[in-house]
Amino acid sequence: MKTIKKPLLSVRKLPKQQRSKKMVEAILQASAHILEQGVEPFTTNHIAKKAGVSIGSLYQYFPNADAIMAALIEFHVEEEISSAQHILSTRPQSARQTLQQLILAFVEAHAKAPRLTAQLHTLAPLFGLQDYLAHSRNLQATQIAEALNLPESEVQIAVIAIEGVVLAMLTQNPKCLRDDEFINRLFAIAQALLRPKD
């Protein structure tokens, strides 16, 4: 199975003790809050202050704000992939039902924090992370194609189409992500492009 390439930016060291893990979690939560609010600059000083940690403590784990951004995007991507892999690995249903579950999971991953998710996707190219996002999307498409016995090229197109619509709605009308009719339309797109056999 193909694995996803990690962003080139990374933490200085991984937290091992529970206290350290909580501090890193607080840093990431503060970073997410700053991005979601869009008021304060995304700098290590502002992030440390928001997290209630010293700037020295922050630098123990993150060399700069770019590395924190990379960690946020990596968490978002890994959450999407983990959810999709769980659906594909426990697939007792038809291809159509599996596609519905995959679409629901993808939309939910974006709907629970629409402003934050929109910011992550918007800012990713500025931090040189667009290739990482593209690679994760291609990986998911490959796994879906293999699991459902569908042409990979068609799944790639369907994933790009559905992702494009969902990302557009994050900024234009995030409330519609909770609308059953919107989900049904996404499923119609997938069906039209993929024509699942069962």
C-alpha positions as CSV (number, residue, x, y, z in Angstrom):
1,M,0.0,0.0,0.0
2,K,1.2,3.5,-0.8
3,T,2.0,5.8,2.0
4,I,1.7,9.5,2.2
5,K,4.7,11.7,2.1
6,K,5.1,13.9,5.2
7,P,5.6,17.6,4.8
8,L,9.2,18.7,4.6
9,L,8.6,21.0,7.5
10,S,8.5,19.1,10.8
11,V,8.6,19.3,14.5
12,R,12.0,19.6,16.2
13,K,11.2,16.6,18.4
14,L,8.2,14.4,19.2
15,P,6.6,14.9,22.6
16,K,7.0,11.7,24.7
17,Q,5.7,12.6,28.2
18,Q,2.1,13.3,28.8
19,R,2.9,16.9,29.9
20,S,4.8,17.5,26.7
21,K,2.0,16.0,24.6
22,K,-0.6,18.3,26.3
23,M,1.7,21.4,25.6
24,V,2.0,20.5,21.9
25,E,-1.8,19.9,21.8
26,A,-2.3,23.4,23.3
27,I,0.0,24.9,20.8
28,L,-1.9,23.3,17.9
29,Q,-5.3,24.3,19.4
30,A,-4.1,27.9,19.8
31,S,-2.8,27.9,16.2
32,A,-6.1,26.6,14.9
33,H,-8.0,29.2,16.9
34,I,-5.9,32.0,15.5
35,L,-6.4,30.7,11.9
36,E,-10.1,30.3,12.4
37,Q,-10.6,33.8,13.9
38,G,-8.4,35.5,11.3
39,V,-7.6,38.4,13.6
40,E,-4.2,37.9,15.0
41,P,-1.1,37.3,12.9
42,F,0.0,33.6,12.6
43,T,3.3,34.1,14.4
44,T,5.1,32.0,17.0
45,N,4.8,34.8,19.5
46,H,1.0,35.1,19.1
47,I,0.6,31.3,19.1
48,A,2.7,30.9,22.3
49,K,0.7,33.6,24.1
50,K,-2.6,32.1,23.0
51,A,-1.5,28.6,24.1
52,G,-0.2,29.9,27.5
53,V,3.3,28.6,27.0
54,S,6.7,30.3,26.7
55,I,8.2,31.0,23.3
56,G,11.2,28.8,24.4
57,S,8.9,25.9,25.1
58,L,7.2,26.3,21.7
59,Y,10.6,26.3,19.9
60,Q,11.5,23.0,21.6
61,Y,8.9,21.4,19.3
62,F,8.4,23.7,16.4
63,P,11.2,25.7,14.7
64,N,8.9,28.3,13.2
65,A,5.2,29.1,12.3
66,D,5.6,27.2,9.0
67,A,6.2,24.0,10.9
68,I,3.1,24.6,13.0
69,M,1.0,25.2,9.9
70,A,2.4,21.9,8.4
71,A,1.4,20.1,11.6
72,L,-2.1,21.4,11.4
73,I,-2.5,20.4,7.7
74,E,-0.9,17.0,8.4
75,F,-3.5,16.4,11.2
76,H,-6.3,17.4,8.9
77,V,-5.1,15.1,6.1
78,E,-4.4,12.2,8.3
79,E,-7.9,12.5,9.8
80,E,-9.4,12.3,6.3
81,I,-7.3,9.3,5.3
82,S,-7.9,7.4,8.5
83,S,-11.7,7.9,8.1
84,A,-11.6,6.7,4.5
85,Q,-9.4,3.7,5.3
86,H,-11.8,2.6,8.1
87,I,-14.8,2.7,5.7
88,L,-12.9,0.8,3.0
89,S,-11.5,-1.8,5.4
90,T,-14.9,-2.6,7.0
91,R,-16.8,-2.5,3.7
92,P,-19.7,-5.0,4.1
93,Q,-22.0,-3.0,1.7
94,S,-22.3,-2.3,-2.0
95,A,-20.0,0.1,-3.9
96,R,-22.8,2.7,-4.0
97,Q,-23.3,2.5,-0.2
98,T,-19.5,2.7,0.3
99,L,-19.3,5.8,-1.9
100,Q,-22.1,7.4,0.1
101,Q,-20.2,6.7,3.4
102,L,-17.0,8.1,1.9
103,I,-18.6,11.3,0.8
104,L,-20.4,11.7,4.1
105,A,-17.1,11.3,6.0
106,F,-15.3,13.7,3.7
107,V,-17.9,16.4,4.1
108,E,-18.1,15.9,7.9
109,A,-14.3,16.3,8.1
110,H,-14.7,19.8,6.5
111,A,-18.1,20.8,8.0
112,K,-17.1,20.6,11.7
113,A,-14.7,23.5,11.4
114,P,-15.4,25.1,8.0
115,R,-13.5,28.4,8.5
116,L,-10.4,26.6,9.8
117,T,-10.5,24.0,7.0
118,A,-10.9,26.8,4.4
119,Q,-8.0,28.6,5.8
120,L,-5.8,25.5,5.8
121,H,-6.5,24.9,2.1
122,T,-6.1,28.5,1.2
123,L,-2.8,29.0,3.0
124,A,-1.2,25.6,2.1
125,P,0.4,27.0,-1.2
126,L,1.9,29.9,0.7
127,F,3.7,27.4,3.0
128,G,4.7,25.2,0.1
129,L,2.3,22.4,1.1
130,Q,0.2,22.2,-2.0
131,D,2.1,19.1,-3.2
132,Y,1.4,17.4,0.1
133,L,-2.3,18.0,-0.2
134,A,-2.3,16.8,-3.8
135,H,-0.4,13.7,-2.9
136,S,-2.8,12.9,-0.1
137,R,-5.8,13.3,-2.5
138,N,-4.1,11.0,-5.0
139,L,-3.4,8.4,-2.3
140,Q,-7.1,8.4,-1.3
141,A,-8.2,8.1,-4.9
142,T,-5.9,5.1,-5.4
143,Q,-7.1,3.3,-2.3
144,I,-10.8,3.9,-3.2
145,A,-10.1,2.6,-6.8
146,E,-8.4,-0.5,-5.5
147,A,-11.1,-1.3,-2.9
148,L,-14.1,-0.7,-5.2
149,N,-12.4,-2.1,-8.3
150,L,-12.9,1.1,-10.3
151,P,-10.6,2.8,-12.8
152,E,-8.1,4.9,-10.9
153,S,-8.2,7.7,-13.5
154,E,-12.0,8.1,-13.1
155,V,-11.7,8.0,-9.3
156,Q,-9.1,10.7,-9.4
157,I,-11.4,12.9,-11.4
158,A,-14.4,12.2,-9.1
159,V,-12.3,13.0,-6.0
160,I,-11.0,16.3,-7.5
161,A,-14.6,17.3,-8.5
162,I,-16.1,16.5,-5.1
163,E,-13.3,18.2,-3.2
164,G,-13.6,21.3,-5.4
165,V,-17.3,21.6,-4.7
166,V,-16.9,21.1,-0.9
167,L,-14.0,23.6,-0.7
168,A,-16.0,26.2,-2.6
169,M,-18.9,25.8,-0.2
170,L,-16.6,26.2,2.8
171,T,-16.4,29.9,2.0
172,Q,-19.6,30.5,0.0
173,N,-22.2,28.6,2.0
174,P,-20.8,26.4,4.8
175,K,-24.3,25.7,6.2
176,C,-25.1,23.7,3.1
177,L,-22.5,21.0,4.1
178,R,-25.1,19.8,6.6
179,D,-27.9,19.7,4.0
180,D,-29.0,16.2,2.9
181,E,-29.8,17.6,-0.6
182,F,-26.2,18.8,-0.9
183,I,-24.9,15.3,0.0
184,N,-27.2,13.8,-2.5
185,R,-25.9,16.1,-5.2
186,L,-22.3,15.1,-4.4
187,F,-23.3,11.5,-4.6
188,A,-24.9,12.1,-8.0
189,I,-21.6,13.6,-9.2
190,A,-19.7,10.5,-8.0
191,Q,-22.3,8.1,-9.6
192,A,-22.1,10.0,-12.9
193,L,-18.3,9.9,-13.0
194,L,-17.8,6.4,-11.6
195,R,-20.8,4.3,-12.5
196,P,-20.3,1.8,-9.6
197,K,-21.4,-1.7,-10.6
198,D,-23.1,-2.8,-7.4
